[in-house]
């Protein structure tokens, strides 16, 4: 049973993942990590280290999550900054740049982040494994945080067309 004021955690099953050339090596590593954790992975590319622009890849990861075809998403680039920004342009995405364990946990507990952004040139493989595992396993607390997520959603609805 979930603690009072929290939302019951339901196991997830599918994660969409995408990257640019700078995030390829980390994504390649995380594919095995995710499989080991029991997650089905939808790999949206890129599939090598040839230079590629990340915005459309990251937006597609977000679209997979918002459409319900993936439970969560992960985007990876050199720093993760641009990838987070691009994913957050998709209505309904709450992408969080998490290059440490504290921000990974807080992005889920307090912000109900549904897309994780990582910097492949910042985070080592072992730490990335820990971040991903923690982020995937951490439930949203709800309660007072739900009110704030609802306010973010309301701003998004006001600012985005359609």
C-alpha positions as CSV (number, residue, x, y, z in Angstrom):
1,X,0.0,0.0,0.0
2,X,1.3,3.5,-0.9
3,X,2.0,6.0,1.9
4,X,-0.8,8.4,2.7
5,X,-0.8,11.3,0.3
6,X,1.1,9.4,-2.4
7,X,-0.1,7.8,-5.6
8,X,0.1,4.0,-5.9
9,X,3.0,3.0,-8.1
10,X,2.1,0.8,-11.0
11,X,4.9,-1.0,-12.8
12,X,5.7,0.4,-16.2
13,X,6.6,-1.6,-19.2
14,X,7.6,0.5,-22.2
15,X,10.1,3.3,-22.5
16,X,10.8,5.3,-25.7
17,X,14.4,6.3,-26.1
18,X,16.1,8.7,-28.5
19,X,19.4,10.4,-28.9
20,X,21.7,12.5,-31.1
21,X,25.2,11.5,-32.1
22,X,26.7,12.6,-28.7
23,X,24.2,10.5,-26.8
24,X,24.6,7.3,-29.0
25,X,27.2,5.5,-26.8
26,X,25.2,6.1,-23.6
27,X,21.9,5.0,-25.3
28,X,23.5,1.9,-26.6
29,X,24.6,1.1,-23.1
30,X,21.2,1.9,-21.6
31,X,19.4,-0.5,-24.0
32,X,21.0,-3.4,-22.1
33,X,20.3,-1.8,-18.7
34,X,16.6,-1.2,-19.6
35,X,16.2,-4.8,-20.8
36,X,17.8,-6.0,-17.6
37,X,15.2,-4.0,-15.6
38,X,12.4,-5.7,-17.6
39,X,11.5,-2.7,-19.8
40,X,10.4,-3.0,-23.4
41,X,12.3,-0.3,-25.4
42,X,11.2,1.6,-28.4
43,X,14.4,2.9,-29.9
44,X,13.7,6.0,-32.0
45,X,17.4,6.6,-33.0
46,X,19.8,7.8,-33.9
47,X,21.5,4.5,-34.6
48,X,25.1,5.6,-35.0
49,X,27.5,8.4,-34.1
50,X,27.0,10.3,-37.4
51,X,26.0,13.9,-36.7
52,X,22.2,14.3,-36.4
53,X,19.9,17.1,-35.2
54,X,18.1,16.0,-32.1
55,X,14.9,18.1,-31.9
56,X,12.7,15.8,-34.0
57,X,14.0,12.7,-32.3
58,X,13.3,14.1,-28.9
59,X,9.8,15.4,-29.9
60,X,9.0,11.9,-31.2
61,X,10.0,10.4,-27.8
62,X,7.6,12.8,-26.2
63,X,4.9,12.0,-28.6
64,X,5.2,8.3,-27.9
65,X,4.7,9.0,-24.2
66,X,1.8,11.5,-24.6
67,X,0.0,9.1,-27.0
68,X,0.4,6.3,-24.4
69,X,2.5,4.1,-26.7
70,X,5.3,4.4,-24.1
71,X,5.0,4.8,-20.4
72,X,8.1,6.9,-20.1
73,X,10.7,8.4,-22.3
74,X,14.5,9.0,-22.2
75,X,16.3,11.5,-24.4
76,X,20.1,11.7,-24.5
77,X,22.5,14.2,-26.0
78,X,25.9,15.7,-25.2
79,X,24.6,17.8,-22.3
80,X,21.0,16.8,-22.3
81,X,20.0,20.5,-22.3
82,X,18.7,20.9,-25.9
83,X,17.1,17.4,-25.7
84,X,15.1,18.4,-22.6
85,X,14.0,21.7,-24.3
86,X,12.9,19.9,-27.5
87,X,11.0,17.2,-25.7
88,X,9.2,19.8,-23.5
89,X,7.8,21.4,-26.7
90,X,5.4,18.5,-27.0
91,X,2.2,19.2,-25.1
92,X,1.9,16.9,-22.1
93,X,5.6,16.2,-21.8
94,X,7.4,17.0,-18.5
95,X,11.0,16.4,-19.4
96,X,13.6,16.7,-16.7
97,X,17.4,17.0,-17.1
98,X,18.8,14.7,-14.4
99,X,22.6,14.2,-14.3
100,X,22.5,13.2,-10.6
101,X,20.4,11.0,-8.3
102,X,18.8,13.8,-6.4
103,X,17.3,15.5,-9.4
104,X,16.2,12.2,-10.8
105,X,14.3,11.3,-7.7
106,X,12.8,14.8,-7.2
107,X,11.7,15.1,-10.9
108,X,9.5,12.0,-10.4
109,X,8.4,12.6,-6.8
110,X,7.5,16.3,-7.1
111,X,7.1,17.0,-10.8
112,X,5.8,13.7,-12.2
113,X,8.4,13.9,-15.0
114,X,7.5,11.6,-17.9
115,X,10.7,12.1,-19.9
116,X,14.2,11.9,-18.6
117,X,17.0,13.8,-20.3
118,X,20.6,12.8,-19.8
119,X,24.0,14.2,-20.9
120,X,26.1,11.5,-22.5
121,X,29.2,13.7,-22.2
122,X,28.5,14.4,-18.5
123,X,27.2,11.2,-16.9
124,X,29.3,8.0,-16.7
125,X,27.8,4.7,-17.5
126,X,27.5,3.5,-13.9
127,X,25.9,6.7,-12.7
128,X,23.5,6.7,-15.7
129,X,22.4,3.2,-14.8
130,X,21.6,4.4,-11.2
131,X,19.8,7.5,-12.5
132,X,17.7,5.5,-14.9
133,X,16.8,2.8,-12.4
134,X,15.9,5.4,-9.7
135,X,13.9,7.5,-12.1
136,X,11.9,4.6,-13.5
137,X,11.2,3.2,-10.0
138,X,10.3,6.5,-8.2
139,X,6.6,7.1,-7.9
140,X,4.9,10.6,-8.1
141,X,3.9,11.7,-4.6
142,X,0.8,13.5,-5.7
143,X,-0.8,15.6,-2.9
144,X,0.4,19.2,-2.9
145,X,2.6,18.4,-5.9
146,X,-0.4,17.4,-8.0
147,X,-1.7,20.9,-7.6
148,X,1.5,22.3,-9.0
149,X,1.7,19.9,-11.9
150,X,-1.9,20.9,-12.7
151,X,-0.8,24.6,-12.7
152,X,2.0,23.8,-15.1
153,X,-0.5,22.0,-17.4
154,X,-2.8,25.0,-17.2
155,X,0.0,27.3,-18.3
156,X,0.9,24.9,-21.1
157,X,-2.8,24.9,-22.3
158,X,-2.8,28.8,-22.3
159,X,0.5,29.1,-24.2
160,X,0.3,26.4,-26.8
161,X,-2.0,26.8,-29.8
162,X,-4.7,24.3,-30.6
